[in-house]
Structures are given as structure tokens and as C-alpha cells.
Amino acid sequence: VLWRMSAVAITCTPWLGLNAYLVREIINSVQRVPNSAMHVIWGVVCSAFAMLYIIARAVLLVLMFTTLRDLHPDAYKTVLWTSLVPHL
């Protein structure tokens, strides 16, 4: 579950950031919001997305290395690659 949530966060966060940027530009062109307020809001949104991305990436790295500890014994068997190639 944690792996899937982190993978979804890593996949969606850049798109959410892009959408937030586009919404900011649309709001800025339609309605004149004071620049200082817009910069603060944009900074908070970007910081939240950056932290979400970094935490999700770190979780994936930790999960990746911790699953290497508990490999199934079949993972250590030698694969006969020549049996998988049909013309050999």
C-alpha cells in the first residue's frame, strides 16, 4: 500500500505542480491579485508539492532496499536463459 501511494505521489506531483502554475497564470491574467499574496500562496503550494515528492521518493528508496533483505529463495536460483530463447 505504501509503495503504491508513493508511486502515485511521484507520478502525480509534477502534473499537479504544472496545473497549479497554469491556474496561477489564469487567475493572474483574469483578476489582479496583489503580487505579494500570490507569491506567498505560490510558495506554499510549491513547497508542499516539493516536500510530497521528496518524501515519496525517499519512501520508495527505503522500501526498495528493505525488500532486498527478505528475498524469496527462488531469487537466488540461476536462470537458464538459453531455455527461454526458442531458436537455441
C-alpha positions as CSV (number, residue, x, y, z in Angstrom):
1,V,0.0,0.0,0.0
2,L,2.8,2.4,0.9
3,W,4.6,1.6,-2.3
4,R,1.6,2.3,-4.4
5,M,0.8,5.5,-2.6
6,S,4.4,6.8,-3.1
7,A,4.4,5.8,-6.7
8,V,1.1,7.7,-7.3
9,A,2.5,10.7,-5.5
10,I,5.7,10.7,-7.6
11,T,3.7,10.3,-10.8
12,C,1.0,13.0,-10.0
13,T,3.0,15.6,-8.1
14,P,4.7,17.1,-11.2
15,W,1.4,17.3,-13.0
16,L,-0.3,18.9,-10.0
17,G,2.5,21.5,-9.9
18,L,2.0,22.2,-13.6
19,N,-1.7,22.6,-13.1
20,A,-1.1,24.9,-10.1
21,Y,1.1,27.0,-12.2
22,L,-1.4,27.2,-15.0
23,V,-4.2,28.1,-12.6
24,R,-2.0,30.8,-11.1
25,E,-1.4,32.3,-14.5
26,I,-5.1,32.2,-15.4
27,I,-6.0,33.9,-12.1
28,N,-3.3,36.4,-12.6
29,S,-4.5,37.3,-16.1
30,V,-8.2,37.5,-15.2
31,Q,-8.1,39.0,-11.8
32,R,-5.4,41.2,-10.5
33,V,-4.4,39.7,-7.1
34,P,-1.6,41.6,-5.3
35,N,1.7,40.1,-6.2
36,S,2.9,39.6,-2.6
37,A,-0.2,37.5,-1.8
38,M,0.2,35.5,-5.0
39,H,3.9,34.9,-4.3
40,V,3.1,33.6,-0.8
41,I,0.4,31.3,-2.0
42,W,2.6,30.0,-4.8
43,G,5.5,29.5,-2.5
44,V,3.4,27.4,-0.1
45,V,1.9,25.3,-2.9
46,C,5.3,24.7,-4.5
47,S,6.9,23.8,-1.1
48,A,4.1,21.4,-0.4
49,F,4.5,19.7,-3.7
50,A,8.2,19.5,-3.4
51,M,8.0,18.0,0.1
52,L,5.5,15.5,-1.0
53,Y,7.7,14.5,-3.9
54,I,10.8,14.2,-1.8
55,I,9.2,12.2,0.9
56,A,7.5,9.8,-1.6
57,R,10.9,9.3,-3.3
58,A,12.6,8.6,0.0
59,V,9.9,6.1,1.0
60,L,10.3,4.3,-2.3
61,L,14.1,4.1,-1.9
62,V,13.8,2.8,1.7
63,L,11.2,0.2,0.7
64,M,13.3,-0.9,-2.3
65,F,16.3,-1.6,-0.1
66,T,14.3,-3.1,2.8
67,T,12.7,-5.6,0.4
68,L,16.1,-6.8,-0.7
69,R,16.6,-8.2,2.9
70,D,13.7,-10.6,2.6
71,L,14.1,-12.1,-0.9
72,H,12.4,-15.3,-1.7
73,P,14.9,-18.2,-2.1
74,D,13.9,-18.6,-5.7
75,A,15.5,-15.2,-6.4
76,Y,18.9,-16.8,-5.9
77,K,18.4,-19.6,-8.4
78,T,20.4,-19.5,-11.6
79,V,18.2,-18.8,-14.7
80,L,18.8,-20.9,-17.7
81,W,18.5,-18.1,-20.3
82,T,19.1,-20.5,-23.2
83,S,15.8,-22.4,-22.4
84,L,13.9,-19.1,-22.9
85,V,15.3,-18.4,-26.4
86,P,13.2,-20.5,-28.8
87,H,15.7,-21.0,-31.6
88,L,18.6,-22.4,-29.5
